[in-house]
Structures are given as C-alpha cells and as structure tokens.
Amino acid sequence: SEMAHDEASMRVVDGVRAPIQLLRASRGMRDDAPMVPRYLLETFVGTHPHAQVEEVHDANHYTIVIGAGPGPVRVAAAVEAAIGDHASSTAR
C-alpha cells in the first residue's frame, strides 16, 4: 500500500498501457487486514481500466509468494499466463 501513496511510483504505473494483473493476498503480514485496503483497489481499478484484481484466498503478505499454500501456485499461474499472452501477441 506504500506504493499507492508514492507519487513517482504511481506516475510510472499510470503510464502502463498493457494489462495489469494485481494479485492481492486475502490477509496481511500477520494474518490481519490485507496490506492494500479495498478502497485503494477500487480507486486503482477505476482509474486503470486495463487492470484486473484477483484476491488470493488463504494467503497472507508472505505466503502469497512462498510456502506450500495456494499463493505461490496462483502467482506462478498468473506469470505463466502473462508470458503466454505476451508471446501470442508478439507472434502475430
């Protein structure tokens, strides 16, 4: 959520014209509230129509990318899909 308040980072994101896939852990760092509040996600998607947000259930800030839970599997699938989408669009 810090990035959402950093003007330089947001200017860079605002310049992205490719699809944006944002994966959000359903829980925060200590299994508390998610790191990115819902209102920030809604604002972001409202101003970035090419963005999609996916909630990764049963994951927190850490387990979305490490461990044996569903987070790393979902992140890997999203990366593979993005690579596949890019490869097919450049092959045309």
C-alpha distance (Angstrom), angle and dihedral (degrees) to the residues before:
residue distance angle dihedral
S1 . . .
E2 3.82 . .
M3 3.79 89.5 .
A4 3.80 90.1 57.3
H5 3.81 88.9 61.5
D6 3.81 95.5 44.3
E7 3.81 107.8 96.6
A8 3.81 95.6 -158.2
S9 3.82 92.2 52.3
M10 3.78 92.4 46.5
R11 3.83 91.9 50.2
V12 3.80 88.5 56.2
V13 3.81 92.2 47.8
D14 3.81 90.2 46.4
G15 3.80 88.4 59.0
V16 3.81 94.1 55.7
R17 3.79 111.5 107.6
A18 3.80 96.8 176.6
P19 3.80 122.0 91.3
I20 3.80 113.1 -78.7
Q21 3.80 119.2 -147.6
L22 3.80 111.9 -165.8
L23 3.79 117.6 -169.5
R24 3.79 113.6 -160.2
A25 3.79 123.7 -164.6
S26 3.79 110.7 -130.4
R27 3.83 90.0 -134.0
G28 3.80 135.4 42.8
M29 3.79 131.4 -119.9
R30 3.79 95.1 -68.5
D31 3.79 97.2 30.6
D32 3.80 88.9 -87.7
A33 3.81 128.4 116.7
P34 3.82 115.7 -26.4
M35 3.82 115.9 -88.9
V36 3.81 92.1 -121.7
P37 3.81 112.1 52.7
R38 3.82 117.5 -133.1
Y39 3.83 92.7 -116.5
L40 3.83 90.3 58.9
L41 3.80 90.7 50.8
E42 3.78 91.9 49.2
T43 3.81 91.3 48.4
F44 3.80 91.4 47.7
V45 3.80 94.2 49.7
G46 3.80 90.5 44.8
T47 3.80 90.9 57.1
H48 3.82 96.4 36.3
P49 3.81 107.5 49.7
H50 3.80 91.3 179.1
A51 3.82 90.7 61.4
Q52 3.78 125.5 99.3
V53 3.78 124.9 -167.9
E54 3.78 122.7 -153.9
E55 3.79 122.2 -171.4
V56 3.81 111.4 -139.8
H57 3.79 104.8 -149.5
D58 3.79 122.4 -148.1
A59 3.81 91.2 23.9
N60 3.77 133.8 107.2
H61 3.80 132.8 -163.8
Y62 3.81 90.5 -73.9
T63 3.79 105.0 30.3
I64 3.79 92.4 54.5
V65 3.83 85.9 78.5
I66 3.83 106.4 18.6
G67 3.78 136.5 45.8
A68 3.77 136.8 32.1
G69 3.82 98.2 -64.9
P70 3.79 129.1 102.9
G71 3.82 95.0 -86.7
P72 3.82 101.4 79.7
V73 3.80 91.5 42.7
R74 3.80 90.9 53.2
V75 3.81 93.6 45.1
A76 3.82 91.2 49.3
A77 3.81 90.5 49.5
A78 3.82 91.1 50.4
V79 3.81 91.4 50.1
E80 3.81 91.7 47.5
A81 3.81 90.7 49.2
A82 3.81 91.7 49.6
I83 3.79 91.1 49.8
G84 3.80 90.6 47.9
D85 3.80 91.8 48.8
H86 3.79 90.8 49.3
A87 3.81 93.5 46.5
S88 3.81 92.8 49.9
S89 3.82 93.0 46.9
T90 3.81 92.9 50.4
A91 3.82 92.5 46.5
R92 3.80 91.6 62.9
